[in-house]
Amino acid sequence: MPRHLMTVLLPLCCAVFLTACGETRLVPQIQTIRLSVPPSLLACRAAPAPPPVETQRDVARYVIDLYDAGADCRDKLREVRGLVDADAK
């Protein structure tokens, strides 16, 4: 076989053998999901302004109002976390 013919046939044969061993791979599709959080969960109740302190009762009511405002935020954050965790699964 002439050398020129050999240099033409060798790459052709290699190409034929390589295509026979090929496999099809599935490429995963990437999907972007936008998480929608209700606006009511994005705003916390404002902390109350400190009252003029005249008695311990005034201080106690202020502390309770402060705690309620913080509890409102903690509850809403818990709901947002539940939404985010549910979408992650």
Phi, psi and omega per residue, in radians:
M1 nan 2.307 3.137
P2 -1.156 2.655 -3.077
R3 -1.113 -0.640 -3.133
H4 -1.124 -0.739 3.134
L5 -1.151 -0.627 3.138
M6 -1.142 -0.707 -3.135
T7 -1.225 -0.393 3.099
V8 -1.466 -0.716 -3.070
L9 -1.334 -0.565 -3.082
L10 -1.084 -0.882 3.097
P11 -1.108 -0.586 3.124
L12 -1.142 -0.758 3.107
C13 -1.129 -0.738 3.122
C14 -1.085 -0.711 3.135
A15 -1.120 -0.706 3.127
V16 -1.123 -0.743 -3.133
F17 -1.186 -0.637 -3.122
L18 -1.220 -0.600 3.138
T19 -1.266 -0.450 3.139
A20 -1.220 -0.471 -3.096
C21 -1.656 0.031 -3.078
G22 -1.210 2.696 3.091
E23 -2.290 2.686 3.120
T24 -1.622 2.312 3.123
R25 -1.989 2.431 3.067
L26 -1.514 2.270 3.129
V27 -1.645 2.132 -3.130
P28 -1.153 2.486 3.110
Q29 -1.616 2.368 3.117
I30 -1.684 2.196 3.115
Q31 -2.010 2.392 3.075
T32 -1.813 2.163 3.123
I33 -1.973 2.156 3.138
R34 -1.539 2.136 -3.135
L35 -1.373 2.268 -3.130
S36 -1.909 1.989 3.117
V37 -1.807 2.227 3.138
P38 -1.030 2.463 -3.136
P39 -1.011 -0.495 -3.130
S40 -1.157 -0.368 3.132
L41 -1.593 -0.069 -3.075
L42 -1.736 0.020 3.139
A43 -2.301 2.261 3.130
C44 -1.681 2.734 3.046
R45 -1.125 2.406 -3.118
A46 -1.205 2.529 3.074
A47 -1.211 2.445 -3.121
P48 -1.218 2.643 3.090
A49 -1.311 2.517 3.122
P50 -1.067 2.292 -3.118
P51 -1.424 2.875 2.978
P52 -1.186 2.179 -3.036
V53 -1.557 2.031 3.063
E54 -2.033 -0.605 -3.134
T55 -2.379 2.980 3.071
Q56 -1.177 -0.477 3.098
R57 -1.093 -0.691 3.110
D58 -1.106 -0.736 3.120
V59 -1.138 -0.744 -3.130
A60 -1.096 -0.759 3.116
R61 -1.109 -0.691 3.117
Y62 -1.108 -0.754 3.134
V63 -1.112 -0.705 3.123
I64 -1.144 -0.750 3.108
D65 -1.101 -0.683 3.091
L66 -1.099 -0.770 -3.141
Y67 -1.098 -0.736 3.129
D68 -1.082 -0.709 3.115
A69 -1.124 -0.723 3.098
G70 -1.169 -0.665 3.123
A71 -1.134 -0.637 3.087
D72 -1.030 -0.803 3.136
C73 -1.153 -0.746 3.142
R74 -1.106 -0.703 3.122
D75 -1.113 -0.763 -3.137
K76 -1.166 -0.680 3.103
L77 -1.124 -0.666 3.099
R78 -1.083 -0.714 3.121
E79 -1.172 -0.715 3.105
V80 -1.107 -0.744 3.129
R81 -1.083 -0.668 3.084
G82 -1.100 -0.681 3.098
L83 -1.148 -0.762 -3.119
V84 -1.163 -0.765 3.138
D85 -1.152 -0.627 3.119
A86 -1.158 -0.644 3.123
D87 -1.297 -0.454 -3.115
A88 -1.302 -0.367 -3.083
K89 -1.508 nan nan
